[in-house]
Amino acid sequence: MPDSPLTAPDAPQRPYVREVHGDAVADPYHWMADKTDPDFVAYLEAENAWADAATAHLDALREELYGDIAARTKQTDLSVPLHVKHSDGTAYWYYTRTTEGQNYSRSCRLPATSRDDVPDVTEPHADEQVLLDVNLIAEGHAYTALGWSEVSPDGRRLAYSVDLTGDERYDLYVLDLATGAIIDGPVRGVGAGGSWAGDDWLFYTRLDAAWRPHEVWRHRIGDAASDALVLTEPDERFWMGLGTSRDDRWVIVELGSKVTSETHLIPADQPTAAPRCVAPRRQGVEYAVEVGPDALWIVHNDDAPQFMLSRATLDATDASAWETVLPHDPATRLLGVSVYDRAVVLSHRTDGLPGVRVFDRLPGGELGAATEVTFDEEIYDVAAEDAPDSDTDRIRFGYESLTAPPSVWEYRLDTGERRLLKEMPVLDHPEHGPYDRTRYVAERLWATAHDGTRVPISLVRRSDTPVDGTAPGLLYGYGSYEIPIDPHFAVSRISLLDRGLVFAIAHVRGGGELGRPWYEAGKELHKANTFTDFVACARELAAQGYVAPGRLAAEGGSAGGLLMGAVANSAPDAFRAIHAAVPFVDPVTTILNPDLPLTVMEWEEWGDPLHDPAVYGYMKTYAPYENVAAQAYPAILATTSYHDTRVEVTEPAKWIARLRDFATNGQEHPILLRTEMAGGHGGVSGRYKAWRERAWQLAWLMDQVGAA
């Protein structure tokens, strides 16, 4: 290891050969798999020192970008109060507060008289009760993340879980809200979620050595010695999750692999009862259950690739009891359903955009007329929010776009009227003035992939940014797990747009933007479509004059980091710089090892290279680490976290070391690794640290494309 950060670290090489399916591969950086090795920790620290030294000239720009975010953000603010009725007859308005200078929020509530009597809580009210102040929990800790936080049905207690390292193992506590005292816990090392069963019992999950939630446990408040194992999932492809029905009558246990699911119900008033399966799992069939007061509502893909809606009695134990409510529509991907006394609210994706559809409920419970919640913008993101009470006459939905800040809207189920409750404020910048969305243009473009498939692109720029092939740009991509990257707003992006940079999202195959077929066309043995789609989008932006070919940067994280690594190898000329966050860049090594966190669960996403030689051979063709070559590369920044359990720090560390060995232009295009030593998969915790982290990344990207 070098003693000075004035030169890039030269990682030691140690002989190692991986032999699988008769294929021998030399991997001189395999030793980094032991992240506790002092030599590895020293290497990460040397890389951090080098990254700081190599970017020291950006200190002023980073401070400027951080100042932009801080100036435009209302740092003392609160969420829209939510009305909740409790089983003891009380009702409260629940909301969260943030305060300038504090990293985390406070959960609060105020007694409610009626659903229409919305209080003004801009300033703390005399009767306001602070339920949980995460700032107090975080004192003395470099990292703090809240997992589950939920008030008991009678409103008297609060269960919450917290992770203080970033490894996503949580400690569970219960507070008495009358006194503020911790009356139970900690229950150590549990999963993030949980569920109340009545007022005196709760359920939680435990994780196995591979970080998979594989057990559900029952816990009686104040009696940890009697904790009992309720359900175990031995199949390593399946995870477990917990929820509660809207009326608090049922604990919902969800089990799922990437392609198969199963749901169990436990009556909340009989917490020691055995779980009852709604429908036994069948390979390839996914279903999600909404438990209504008198029926089960099921969104599923049984003979319905884009999913359909069915209904069954509360005591159903087999899919043969499901009755079709909304048949399969190949043009619309059903995502979920929320059932209320007056209406059924359906979440869906159609024509590449999310949607909310509201059905009237007729006296017999059947669906009546449907109303689509529509918007004026061409591209946007919308999501229905679950209301806590079945008898509500209103629901809420969140809305945002590339130019519109996130907002919360109320929709009346009885009249169809809607009104804006709150839009996230974007404050006036002391130098650049107010944010005016009319100064920006959001557009939907289409690129043509290698096989003729049309790939959507969402783009935003300042209206005065010329479309003449001279502008710098940033193209973001993900493309895995059927997760869509919808057009969303970001305060930090204003700083880029105002400096003439064009921002775009490539909605590549493997994501969920265009439904289940779009996802399936970018997974397993079709994974290469994700990468070629992204390159097609990059070249389309240049061809249409939105960006200069030599001034385009790319960014993606996690599985999107795999995308970044793959296109760096296959199309290095398309990008001036690439930021890969917590990047999954050594997939062959990781997916070959069933002992690593989450690996077996991933086989249905990527394929199983351990047992299938064809999958092994295919993954080798695109795996970033395996395909680093002696060629000119874009400037590359990999950011990661030491405690990340989803993508181990080993992967980006190996990748950066190998890139340095092979890149023919490392002097002109820097290759950097930056590791957060007290963070998890999502990076640092705390909003001010997160703003500084984002400013660091954006300053580097802007510098590389000449937008600094």
Buried (B, 14 or more C-beta within 10 A) or exposed (E): EEEEBEEBBEBBBEEEEEEBEEEEBEBBBBBBBEBEEEEBBEBBBBBBBBBBBBBEEBEEBBEBBBBBBBBBBEBEBBBBBBBBBBBEEEBBBBBBBBBEEBBBBBBBBBEBEEBEEBBEBEEEBEEBBBBBBBBEBBEEBBBBBBBBBBBBBBBBBBBBBBBBBBBBBBBBBBBBBEEEEEEBBBBEEBBBBBBBBBBBBBBBBBBBEBBBBBBBBBBBBEEEEEBEEBBEBEEBBBBBBBBBBBBBBBBBBBBBBBBBBBBBBBBBEEBEBEBBBBBEBEEEBBBBBBBBBEBBBBBBBBEBEBBBBBBBEBEBBEBEBBEEBBEBBEEBBBBBBBBBBBBBBBBBBBEBBBBBBBBBBEEEBEBEEEBEBEBEBEBBBBBBBEBBBBEBBBBBBBBBBBBBBBBBBBBEBEEEEBEEEBBBEBBEBEEEEEBEEEEBBBBBBBBBBEEEBEBBBBBBBBEEBEBEBEBBBBBBBBBBBBBBBBBBBBBBBBBBBBBBBBBBBBBBBBBBBBBBEBBBBBBBEBBBBBBBBBBBBBBBBBEBEBBBBEBBBBBBBBBBBBBBBBBBBBBBEBBBBBBBBBBBBBBBBBBBBEEBBBBBBBBBBBBBBBEBEEBBEBBBEBBBBBBBEEEEBBBBBBBBBBBBBBBBBBBBBBBBBBBBBEBEBBEEBBBBBBBBBBBBBBBBBBBBBBBBBBBBBBBBBBBBBEBB
